[in-house]
């Protein structure tokens, strides 16, 4: 297992309207009060329209969770119909932003260039960026995953001011493992964690947490942490219910507590 404090992020994607979001947020709050996860950083990333409600509950009920957005515009303001800016998120109390999720890259034509610009906008605004990288099955089948992920990392992170390093998290999410129930194996993940950390060192980015995402649940979390060497998880499907999300949080927390 990696040595840093685990980070578990729930990516709700386009699920849970604001009424449902309040409900799940409150459940997470109650459950974390009954059983704290003091060794783990926990983030939820609801849809934009839920952010205000979720940050309000987290603040008023002092829930040990930070709030993230799933996407943001690379632009500061102006004629960008349908977009939301970093400063708008900051005003809401959002601290994290997922950047370049594969669903944005493939379904909404988010190019490497736009991913890089978005990442810079997030960092300049002082928010924490979770840069998502990962190959699809055709790339994996031709054994191109290492090069593919390296290129994505270099394209997004090259030339960044070192002062931003502490705001960066990387999430390795192989597209073939997202929402399929078929997680990457511990060996595949371990190999990629080593590779990503080497690429980051080459880019002079030290101390950055590297997460895994793709069909993570309470059953596979421990193996991925211990044998896969991840620093935590980006969780989709299992984050939509408080019980299954906190099961991943507690699995991470217990692993880290035992390791110390
Ligand atoms: P999943 O999604 O856990 O449902 O596979 C992960 C993600 O896309 O972040």
Boltz pocket constraint, residues with backbone or C-beta under 6 A from the ligand:
constraints:
  - pocket:
      binder: B
      contacts: [[A, 11], [A, 173], [A, 177], [A, 178], [A, 179], [A, 180], [A, 181], [A, 213], [A, 214], [A, 215], [A, 216], [A, 234], [A, 235], [A, 236], [A, 237], [A, 238]]
      max_distance: 6.0
